[in-house]
Amino acid sequence: KNLQLLVEYFEKKNQEFDERKHWFDKINTQLPDTLKQFDSFEQRVK
């Protein structure tokens, strides 16, 4: 019984981790573009 609960717990956590990883991957692919935009914005302000 405890083992079953443990397995279910880790499956749930693993799913959350996958979602979080997906979110981080998305951020990482967008970050360089965002930084470039920020740089160009900063250049215009100067």
Backbone as JSON Lines, residues from 0, in Angstrom:
{"i":0,"aa":"K","n":[0.84,-1.21,0.0],"ca":[0.0,0.0,0.0],"c":[0.88,1.26,0.0]}
{"i":1,"aa":"N","n":[1.81,1.34,0.92],"ca":[2.69,2.51,0.97],"c":[3.49,2.67,-0.32]}
{"i":2,"aa":"L","n":[3.93,1.53,-0.83],"ca":[4.7,1.57,-2.08],"c":[3.85,2.13,-3.21]}
{"i":3,"aa":"Q","n":[2.61,1.71,-3.26],"ca":[1.67,2.21,-4.28],"c":[1.51,3.73,-4.16]}
{"i":4,"aa":"L","n":[1.35,4.21,-2.95],"ca":[1.22,5.65,-2.72],"c":[2.47,6.39,-3.16]}
{"i":5,"aa":"L","n":[3.59,5.82,-2.85],"ca":[4.87,6.41,-3.23],"c":[5.0,6.51,-4.75]}
{"i":6,"aa":"V","n":[4.64,5.42,-5.41],"ca":[4.7,5.4,-6.88],"c":[3.77,6.46,-7.46]}
{"i":7,"aa":"E","n":[2.56,6.56,-6.94],"ca":[1.61,7.57,-7.43],"c":[2.14,8.98,-7.18]}
{"i":8,"aa":"Y","n":[2.72,9.18,-6.02],"ca":[3.28,10.48,-5.68],"c":[4.37,10.89,-6.68]}
{"i":9,"aa":"F","n":[5.28,9.95,-6.96],"ca":[6.38,10.26,-7.87],"c":[5.91,10.45,-9.31]}
{"i":10,"aa":"E","n":[4.88,9.71,-9.68],"ca":[4.32,9.9,-11.03],"c":[3.74,11.31,-11.15]}
{"i":11,"aa":"K","n":[3.06,11.74,-10.13],"ca":[2.48,13.08,-10.12],"c":[3.59,14.13,-10.16]}
{"i":12,"aa":"K","n":[4.58,13.96,-9.32],"ca":[5.7,14.9,-9.28],"c":[6.43,14.93,-10.61]}
{"i":13,"aa":"N","n":[6.58,13.78,-11.2],"ca":[7.27,13.68,-12.48],"c":[6.52,14.46,-13.56]}
{"i":14,"aa":"Q","n":[5.21,14.38,-13.53],"ca":[4.39,15.12,-14.48],"c":[4.58,16.62,-14.28]}
{"i":15,"aa":"E","n":[4.57,17.05,-13.04],"ca":[4.78,18.47,-12.74],"c":[6.16,18.91,-13.21]}
{"i":16,"aa":"F","n":[7.14,18.05,-13.0],"ca":[8.49,18.36,-13.41],"c":[8.57,18.51,-14.93]}
{"i":17,"aa":"D","n":[7.9,17.62,-15.65],"ca":[7.87,17.7,-17.12],"c":[7.25,19.01,-17.57]}
{"i":18,"aa":"E","n":[6.16,19.4,-16.93],"ca":[5.51,20.66,-17.28],"c":[6.44,21.84,-17.01]}
{"i":19,"aa":"R","n":[7.11,21.79,-15.88],"ca":[8.04,22.86,-15.51],"c":[9.2,22.91,-16.5]}
{"i":20,"aa":"K","n":[9.71,21.74,-16.87],"ca":[10.81,21.68,-17.82],"c":[10.37,22.26,-19.16]}
{"i":21,"aa":"H","n":[9.18,21.91,-19.58],"ca":[8.64,22.43,-20.83],"c":[8.56,23.96,-20.77]}
{"i":22,"aa":"W","n":[8.1,24.49,-19.64],"ca":[7.99,25.92,-19.44],"c":[9.38,26.58,-19.51]}
{"i":23,"aa":"F","n":[10.36,25.97,-18.85],"ca":[11.72,26.5,-18.88],"c":[12.31,26.46,-20.28]}
{"i":24,"aa":"D","n":[12.06,25.37,-21.01],"ca":[12.54,25.27,-22.39],"c":[11.95,26.4,-23.23]}
{"i":25,"aa":"K","n":[10.68,26.66,-23.02],"ca":[10.01,27.72,-23.76],"c":[10.66,29.07,-23.44]}
{"i":26,"aa":"I","n":[10.88,29.32,-22.16],"ca":[11.54,30.56,-21.73],"c":[12.93,30.67,-22.36]}
{"i":27,"aa":"N","n":[13.67,29.58,-22.33],"ca":[15.03,29.59,-22.87],"c":[15.07,29.87,-24.36]}
{"i":28,"aa":"T","n":[14.07,29.41,-25.09],"ca":[14.07,29.69,-26.52],"c":[13.67,31.14,-26.79]}
{"i":29,"aa":"Q","n":[12.87,31.72,-25.91],"ca":[12.42,33.1,-26.11],"c":[13.39,34.12,-25.54]}
{"i":30,"aa":"L","n":[14.18,33.71,-24.59],"ca":[15.04,34.66,-23.88],"c":[16.02,35.42,-24.78]}
{"i":31,"aa":"P","n":[16.75,34.76,-25.67],"ca":[17.68,35.51,-26.52],"c":[16.99,36.62,-27.31]}
{"i":32,"aa":"D","n":[15.81,36.34,-27.87],"ca":[15.06,37.36,-28.6],"c":[14.68,38.51,-27.69]}
{"i":33,"aa":"T","n":[14.21,38.17,-26.51],"ca":[13.81,39.2,-25.55],"c":[15.0,40.08,-25.18]}
{"i":34,"aa":"L","n":[16.15,39.46,-24.98],"ca":[17.35,40.23,-24.63],"c":[17.77,41.13,-25.79]}
{"i":35,"aa":"K","n":[17.67,40.63,-27.0],"ca":[18.0,41.46,-28.17],"c":[17.07,42.66,-28.24]}
{"i":36,"aa":"Q","n":[15.79,42.43,-28.04],"ca":[14.82,43.52,-28.07],"c":[15.15,44.53,-26.98]}
{"i":37,"aa":"F","n":[15.49,44.04,-25.82],"ca":[15.82,44.91,-24.71],"c":[17.07,45.73,-25.04]}
{"i":38,"aa":"D","n":[18.08,45.08,-25.63],"ca":[19.3,45.78,-26.04],"c":[19.0,46.89,-27.03]}
{"i":39,"aa":"S","n":[18.19,46.59,-28.03],"ca":[17.89,47.6,-29.03],"c":[17.08,48.74,-28.42]}
{"i":40,"aa":"F","n":[16.21,48.41,-27.48],"ca":[15.45,49.43,-26.78],"c":[16.4,50.33,-25.99]}
{"i":41,"aa":"E","n":[17.35,49.7,-25.32],"ca":[18.33,50.44,-24.52],"c":[19.17,51.36,-25.41]}
{"i":42,"aa":"Q","n":[19.53,50.87,-26.58],"ca":[20.31,51.68,-27.52],"c":[19.52,52.92,-27.95]}
{"i":43,"aa":"R","n":[18.24,52.74,-28.19],"ca":[17.41,53.87,-28.62],"c":[17.27,54.91,-27.51]}
{"i":44,"aa":"V","n":[17.23,54.45,-26.27],"ca":[17.06,55.36,-25.14],"c":[18.3,56.24,-24.96]}
{"i":45,"aa":"K","n":[19.48,55.68,-25.25],"ca":[20.73,56.43,-25.03],"c":[20.88,57.63,-25.92]}
